[in-house]
Amino acid sequence: MKPTKLLFLLLALLTALRLWACQHFQVQPNEAYWYLCSTHPALAYYDAPGGLPLLVWLSTKCFGISAIGLRLFMPLFALMASGILFLISRKHLKGWLAIFPVVAVNCLPVFNQTATRLGWEMPAFAFGLLAFASGWHALEKENTSRGWWMLSGIAAGCAFFTHVSMVFISISMIAALLSVRKFRARIWSPVFIAFLTPTIIVLGILIRWNQQHDWIWLATGTLQSAMDFSIPALLSAVQNAAGELTPLFYLLAAYVFFNLFHRARLHIRARVLLAFCLPAGCIWLYLCLLGFSHAILLLIPLCLLLITFAESMESEAAAWQVFIAKAALPLAAIATVWNLSPTTTPWPDIAAAVQHEKTEAPTPLFLIAQDADIASILSYQLNRAEGVTLNFPPVFVKESQAMQSQFALWPRYEQFYETGKAPDDFFTELKATNPYVDKSALFVCEEPELPQTIQGAFQHVTLIETISFPEKSGGVRRIRIYLCENYQTMPL
């Protein structure tokens, strides 16, 4: 069988496996969080731009509120990225080596995990790879480059609209043009400005959204915190990347980068590839120093390094090439199955217990959770997102002055809301009320000790149920449900 046909069969099999996993593996808290965001459409959110919630809104409208409804686009974006990578590889490689980069990427844990879990990573990767492929083709086809630059710009804007870190695509394109003297004049050309326009539009949307929300993205960040580097965080991120990209990534990157540096003075292509890869590595390193680990940022440079590595193999014996490429085929299927391991947290059972306590209560109860993750997964499992009043979230996050998630921007149970009640001018009474005063709630948490904001706000707090379950690490995790009676707003 020809390598191309074998690759198509493999991708079809992997996509079917990933769709099966999307349907049968339970939704995780971070996935439920994006679902909740999609029920409140906006151009941006506390955690990211509005691209991913928009995709979730579209998929749930078409396929319903279910695991496959939330995740449907992830395997499709993985298939799209694999196809784009094959088109790039086929231009420079032949035979079995042409499919080697595609199969190798499909073996990576980070690729398989993001292909079956709802998140910004896979859409950003697919759009970023499309932006690079179109931009590279535009550089090669100078006379017919307008359409390719436009496609590259739209793809770069879409990647940026899924996550702000993907701004490196535009930065990498600028660096690639600056690296070659004959390309530098194109930076000021109308075609390249058109390439930058979608990214600039998204940037304007994000700035405008932040302005409307009192610059919330900068509220917890100062110049000092932007330079608050942590070496332990860097080491932890490097270790995580080794697990998500496999340790061979570092060996491959070192080998190929050495060759690119060696050839950069004489070969334009090596110089452009080097210039394109460096911004992604620098942004990843900076985020690691701040405590964030986004190994997906290294995936596009890794694809380019894999193609370069495969080119270096062309001088070897044909039998060696075929062995490497063929050996990667079964490894891709095995890696996909290995990484599609379900989690053990019984969120449906926990939600059922909460619903049971809520139903059995003599008076209506509202729900509070320890953090955004628990509040999101309970909201999803209880399936109450479309029936709430006053735009309140189905489950609140405990009262806190810190802004840590989108829940800080949604209505909260401790807030006062304007009513039609006429204020008493003599006593300067506020024209507002809190609909949750004197009501009771269920508080769901994992912490062994109650937070002060719960103890101080309710007259009586009673532990009514503890749900224990084993973890993969061998430990035991406990979720506690408290009955909190007669809420009173806490004094300032």
C-alpha positions, 0 to 999 in steps of 0.5 A: 500500500502506498504511504499516502493511502496508509496515512489516510487510513491511519488518520481515519482510524485515529479520528474515529477513536478520538470521537469515541473518546469524546463521547464516552469520557466524562466532562472535566471541570475545565471543560464545563467552565468553557461551556458555562462561558459559552452560555454567556456569549461575549467577545472576551472573558477573564481567562481568554478571548471569545474564540473557544466559547464561540465554538462551544456555543456552535457545537452545543447548538448543533449537537446538544449539551453532551460530552460529544457536543462540547468536544466535537470540534477537537478531533476535527481540528486535529484532523485538520492540523494533520492534513495541513502538516502533510501538505507542508511535508509533501512539498519537501519530502517523498515516500515514507518520509513525507508521512513521518512528521504527521505520524510522529505528531500524532504519537505525542501525548499533548496532541492526543490529549488536546484532540479529545479534551475541550480546550483552546490548544487544538484550535489554536494549533490548527489555525497557527499551522494553517497560518504558517503554511499559507505564509510560507507559500506566500513567500515562495509565490511572490507574484500570486501571494495576495490570497495566501497572505490573506488566508495566513492573516485570517488564520493567525487572527483566529489563533489569536482569538482563541488564546492571547499567547498565539500572538507569536504567529504574527511576531514570527512572521515579522521575524521571518521577513526581517531575517532575510534582506530581500524580504524586509521591504515586504513588511511595509507592503499593503499585502503584509499589512492586510496579513496583520489586519485580523490580528490587529482587529482582535487586539482592538477587541481585547483592548476595548473589552478590558477598557469596559471592565476596568482593565481587569487583565491588568488588575492583578498584574504590575510591571513587578509581577510581570518580571516575577520569575521563578526558577522552580516554576521553570523547571516544573514546566520543562518537566511537564513539557518532557511528559507532554512532548516526550524527552526525545523532543529536547534531543531532536530540538537540539540536533535540528537547531544546531544544524539550522544555526550552522546553515543559517548564514548560507541558506535562506530557508534555514534562516527563515525557519529559525526566525519563525521558531524562536519567538514561540520558544521565547514566549513559552520560556517567559510563561514558564518563568511566570509559572504557566506551562503551555507545551502546545506553543512548542508544537508548531516549531516541533512540526517544522523541526520534524520536517527538517529532521526528516530531510536530513534522513534522506541521505541515509539508506532507503531501508532505514527510512522505511523502518523509521516511518513504518515503526511510527505508524503502530506507535501512533495508534498505541499512543492514542489509546494509551493517552485516552485514559478516563479520569476517576472523579465521579462528578455525576454521582456528586451532582446527583447527591447535591441534587438529592439534598436540594430536592429533599430540603423543605425550603429552596436552596441555592448552590455555592462551590469552593472554586470555579472548577467545582462550580462549573462541573456541578452546573454542567452536570445539573444541566441548569444553565438555560433555566436560571433567572436574573442571569445568575450562574447555576452554582456560585463561587464562594465570596472572595475579593480576589478575581480568579475566574469569569465568575468574578464578572458574573452576578454573585450571591453577595451582591446587591441588585437594583430594584423598582423600590423607591429610595427613602430620601431622608434615610438615603436608603439604597435602591437595591436589595439582595435576593439571597438574604435569609435563604439557605444554601448547599456549599460543596468543597474539597477543603477540610476546613470551612472558609471564613466567608461561609462561616461568617455569612450563615447562621448555621453550617452543618456537614451533611455528606462526605463523598470519598473516592480513590485517585490514580495516584493511590490517594483518597479524595473527598468532596464535602457537602454542607447545609448553610442556613440563613444567609446574611451579607457580611459587613464591609 
